[in-house]
């Protein structure tokens, strides 16, 4: 018998953990560029909406038009609002955070196994929890 503490089962578990970690890293790295694109589109629409609102606010005539009638005369503002609603309906606010959401869900599952994961997909082994000591009673 060898003097090391590794049994054949633990070597298999180690390989499984390495495979799981590599698979998780590849999934997160695949999703990250898509999330960045959604963030860019979402940010662009928000910036255009803010600029349109500022333009509308500066040119709003309180005496002549109602707010709704004034909004209808600003096509850029209406377009930005419609685009924002479409992005929200498509779930862009969730797609922007997809890698973090996946990492959080994996963390939740791995907590039962005294493991965690960082946002890049690397496994973190946590110290095992010791049961509380009793006074022998």
N, C-alpha and C positions, 0 to 999 in steps of 0.2 A: 504494500500500500504506500501511496505517496504521503508526504507529510503536509501537503497543502490542504487548506480547508475547503477547497472548491470541489463540489460533487459534480457528476455529469449533468445533473438537472440544473444546477446553477449556471453552468456554462451555456446551456440552451436558453435559460431565462435571460442571460446577459445578451446573447445574440438577438433574442426577440425584442428586448428593450432597445438595442441599437437600431434594429430594423424599424421599430415603431417611431423612434426619434427621427430617423432619416425620412420616413414617410410623412411625418408631421411637418418637418422642415420644408419638404418639397411642396406640400399642400399650401402652407402659409406663404411660401415664396411665389407660388403660382397665383395666389389670390391678391397679393400685395399690389402689383401693377394695376390691376383692375380697380382696386380700392382707391389708388392714387388718381386714376382717371375720373372716377366718380366724384372724388373730392374736388378736383380741378373744375369739372363741369358745374357742380353745386356751388362752389365759391364764385365762379364767373357769373352765374345767374344771380347770386346774392349781391355781388358788387354792382352789376347792372341795375338791379332793382333799387338799391340804395341811391345810385346816381339818378335814376329816373324819379324817385321820390323827392330828392333834393331839387331837381329841376321843376317838378310839378309844384312843390311847396313854394318855391320862389316866384313862380308865375301864376299862382292861384289868385283869382279875382273873387274876393269874398262877396262883393256887392252884386255882381252880375250873374253868377252861376251857383248852382248847388254843388255839393261835393261830388255826387255821383255824375252829374253832367260834366263837371270838370275832369273827372277821371276818364270819362269816355273820349275826351278830346286829346288825351295823351296816349298815342298808340304804343310807344315804347314801354310805358308803365303797364299797360294792359298785357302786352306781350310777355314782359318779365313775370307778372303775376300768374299768367297762364302757364308759363314754363315752370315756375316754382311749384305750382299745384301738380303738374304732370310729374315732375321729379319726385315729389313727396308720394304721389300715388304709385310710382314705380319702385318706391322703397330706397331711394338714393341715400336717405339718411341712415339706413341700415347697411347699405352696401359700402358706404365710406368707412364703416367700423368693422367690416366683416372679419379681418384677421384678429382683431382684439376680441370680438365676440366668440370666435372659435377657440382662441386660447383660454378665455374665461370658462367656457364649457368643458374643455379638456381638463383644466385645473380642478374644476368641481368634481369630475369623475376620478381623477388621480389622487385626490385628497384621501380617499379611502385606502389607498395603497402607500401612503406616506411619501408621495411624490408630488411634484409640481412641474410647471413648464413656464418658460419665459415667453415673451412675445415673438421671439425668433423661432421657437419650437424646440429649444434644447431642454432636455429633461433635467430636473433638479431633484436629487434624492434628499428627503427630509429626515431628520433624526426620528427614530421610532418613538412612539409615545409609550411611556412607562405607566403601568396601571398604578392608581393611587395606593399608597401603603396604608395598611391598617395596623392597629396596635395589637394584633393577635386576638382580637375579640370576635 
